[in-house]
Amino acid sequence: MNTRILTTLAAGALLAATAACGAQSLDDDGASATAPAVVLDQAPTEEKAADVINAITPDKDLAAKAPASLKSGGLKVVSSIGYPPMELFATDGKTPIGFDPALARAIARKLGVKVTITDEEFNSQIPGVLTGRYDFVISSMTDNPERQGQVTFVDYVQAGSGMLVKAGNAAGIAGPKDLCGKTVSVVDNGSSMELAESYDADCKKDGKAAVNILKFPGDTEAMLQVSNGRAQATVTDYVVAAYKSADPKLAMEAIALEGTESPWGIGMKPDNKELIESVKGALDALIQSGEYGKLLAAWNLDKLAVQSAVINGGK
């Protein structure tokens, strides 16, 4: 019996000595060794910014403050895939790539969490965020007062309209004033047509030749008019113009239309303050590190850059 007592005491002393010698978890912060490390997602191979994304490492302070739901279940993102270069599918027809998925993956890596990106019809996205099915929506969504009544935005780009002209820009078009007396193709019954009509009105007001506006049902038809020489320019969204101009086979140049920009935001449930601050912090960290700029450059979208993450900047 005494032998058993002595053995127990000796074992206790050994354990105490081990603890005194500084035995601890292999984790740097002394956390339990049983907690598995998060294996961060790798970007799809067809993602143009894959190398940039995969090189992003977690920010320890931001990761520590991230909502517990993100650490346990990952970041759940919704987008509407089909608006290149902002959102499109890889050749497998199911993997989201483009700038919006790239930024979502970059934010997740900065926060040290995994991410899933789900394709949903545009009008279903905000309801999905409000019901908690998704943490945030990033889908080329304009931040405006009407939507601010439903979600809180962290603005991540300034996007507006643009023009496409033939490579070399022989017509010398640099902006709206250069369209007087020119032929411009647009998509019928859209914001691009309204812009072209406003430019036409300005030309007439200044006593200059009118803008000849050709209207078509889609971007492809409107762009074709520039390729075949029937129009000197086509007005469209700048992101579309930038995407098309990046294809050397089309031989076109993109021109940003100054003054048409508005913020696009990452939308979140307004009472999810912890998540909003985490996303804002991650975006600011990506901007300051230069990684954000590299993501934009990979998709030829440098002109959309913001200087800092702003909450509800749409007016």
N, C-alpha and C positions, 0 to 999 in steps of 0.2 A: 504494500500500500504506500509506504514512504517512498519507495522507488518510483511509483507512478506519479506521486506528487512532485518529486524532484524532476522527473522527466518533463512534466507539464510546465514547471517553472522555467526549466532550461529552454524549452521551445519558445515560451513567451519572451524570455530575455533575448533569444536569437532574433525574433521578429522585431523587437524594439530596437535592437542594434542595427538591423537592416534599415529600418525607417530612419534612424538617426544618421545613417550614412548617406541619406538623400535619395533613396529609391523612389522613382516616380514614373508616370506615364511617358511613353515615347513622344507624346504630343508636346510641343513647345510650351503650351499654356497650362500644362499639368492636368488637362482634362482626362476623363476616363479612357483607358486604352481600348475599351470595348466599343467605343463610338467609331463607326467606320468613316473613313475620309470620303468626301464627296468627289467622285470622278466627273470632272466637268465635261460637258458635251463638246465634241469636235464639230466644226462647221462642215457642211456637205462639200464634196470635192468640186462641184460645179459652181459653188459660191465664189464670186470674183474676189471677195474680201476674206477668203478662208484663211490665208496666212496671217492676216492682221488679227482676226478673231482668235485663232488658236494660240496666238502669242500673248493674249491678254491674261493677266494673273489677278486673283482676287485682291481687293483692297481690304486689309484686315479690319480696319475700323468700320467700313461700310458693311462688311460681311457680318460683323458682330452685332450690328444694329438692325440687320434685315429681319423682317417679320418671321416668326417661328414657322408659319405655314409654308413659306418659301423654302426654308431649310429642310422641312420634312417632305413636302410634296412637290417641290420645284416651282418655277415661275410658269404660270399658265397664261399663254398669250393667244389672242385671236386677231386674225387679219382676213382681208378679202383678197385672195390671190388671183391675179389676172390684170395687173396694171403695171407693166414693166416700164422703167427699171425698179420701181418701188417694191412691187411684189409680183413674183412669177413662179412657176413650177420648173424644177429641173427636168431633164429629159425623161425621167421615170414617171412624170405626170403626177407625182404626189409629194415630192419634197420641196418645201417653200425655200426660195432664195430671193435675192434682191435686197435693196437697201434696208427696208423695214425689218425683214427677218434677220438681216445681218446685225442691225442695231439691237434688236431684242436679244440675240445671242451674246452680243458684247456686254450688254447690261447684266445679263445673267452671270457671265463669267466674272465681271467686276464685283458682283455681290456674292460670288462663290456658291452659286446654286445651279441646278439643272433647269432645263427649259423645254416646254412643248409648245408648238405653234400650230393652231387649228385654223382651217379655212372655213369661214362662215359668210353667208350672204350679208352685205353691208348693213342692212337695216336690223339685223339680228345681233349685231356686235355690242352696242351699248346695253341692250337688255341683258345680254349674257354677262356683262361686267357687273351690272347692278344686282343680279341674282347670285353673284359669287361664283358662277361657273368659270369665269376667267378673271385673272388679276388685272390685266390691262389690254386695251385695244391699241394697236398701231397699224393704221391702214390708210395712209394718205388722207387723214381726216382733218378738215379745217377746224381750227379752234375759233369758235364764234360764241357770242353771248347766248344764243339759243341752246347750243349744246352744253354750255357751261351750267345751264340749269339742271343738267342731268349728271354730268361727270366733271371731274377736275382734270385739267390738262397740264402736262409738262411738255412745253413746246420744244420740238427737236429739229425743225427746219423752217426756213422761210421760202415758200414756193409760190410761183406766179405763172404768168403766161410767157410764151416765147414764139419765135418764128423759125422756120426752116427755109434756107435759101440754098441754091446750088453751090457746091464747093468753089471757092475762088470769089464768090459774091460779086460777079461782074456787074450786077445792077447797082452796087454801092449802097445797099440797104443796111443802115445801122440802127434805125429806130422808126417810130410811127410817122415822123415827118417825111421820111424818104419814100413812103408808100403812095404819096400823091401822084396820080397819073399812072400808077402801076396796077397790075392785076394780082389779086390776092385770093387764094382758095381757103375755104373754111368748112367746118362741119355745120350743117344747117341746124338752126334753132338751138344754139348753145352759147356759152359765154364767149367763145372765140368769134362767133358771128357778131355778137354785140360789140366786142372790141373793134372789129374791123369796121362796123358801121359807125362807131364813134370816131375812128380815125378818118373815115370818109367825110363825116360832118365837119371835122376840124379843118380838113383840106379845103372844103368849100367855103368855110367861114373865113379862111385866110386868103381867099381868092385864087386858090390853086386848083389844078386838075383833080377831078374826083378819083376815088379808088374804085376800080372795077372789081366787084366781089363775086366770086364763083362759089356756089353752095353745093355741098355734097353730103350724102348720108353718113359717111364715116371718114376717119383720119386717113385711111389708106388711099381712098379715092382722092382726097384733097391733096395729099402729098404727091401723088402721081402727077398732078398738074404741074408741079415744080420740076419734076424729073423730065417730063416731056416738053418743057419750055412754054406751056400755055400760061402759067402763072409765074411771077417772079418770087413770090413768097407764099407760105401758108402759115396761118396763125393757129397755135395749139397750146397745150400746157407745156411749160418749159421742160418738165421732167421727160415728157414724150419726145420733145425736140432733142434733148441731150442724148437720150437713148438711141434715137435714129441716127444722129450725127456720129455716134461712136462706131457705126457699121460702115467700114470703108467701101463696101459694095454699093451703098446708096449715094456716096459722093455728095454729102450735104453738110451744111454748117448750121449750128444752133445760135440764135441770138436771143438774149434775155430781154424781155420788155419791162423796163424799169418802172416802178410805181404800181405794179400789179400784184406785188407779193403780199401774202398773208401767212400767218403761222399755222403749221400743222402740228397737232399734239398727240401725245400718248395719253389716252383717257382712262381714268380710274374712278372707283367709287369714292365720292367726296369724304365720307367718314373714315376711310382707310388711310389716316394720316401717316401712319408708320410706313406704309408702302409708298405713298406719294413722296415722302422725304427720301426714302431709299432710292427710288428711281431718279429723282432730281439729283441726288448726290452722285449716283453712278454716272449719269450723263455729264455732269460737271467734271467728274474725274476723267472721263474719256476725252472731253474737250481739252482739258488742261494738259493731258499726256500727249495729245496729238493723234491718238488712235481714232478719234471721231473723224478728224480730217482725212485720215487714210481710208476709212470706210467710205466716205463720200467720193474720194478720188477714184476708188476701185470701180465705182459705178458712174463715173463721169458727171458727178453732181456737186462739184466744188462750190458752185454759185449759191447753193441752198444753205450754206453753213450759217449757224448761229454762234454767237460769242459766249453765251452762257445759257443754262437751263432756266427758263422762265415759266412760272405757273400762271395759267390763264391769261396769256398775253394777247389773245384775240379781242378785238374791239368791234 
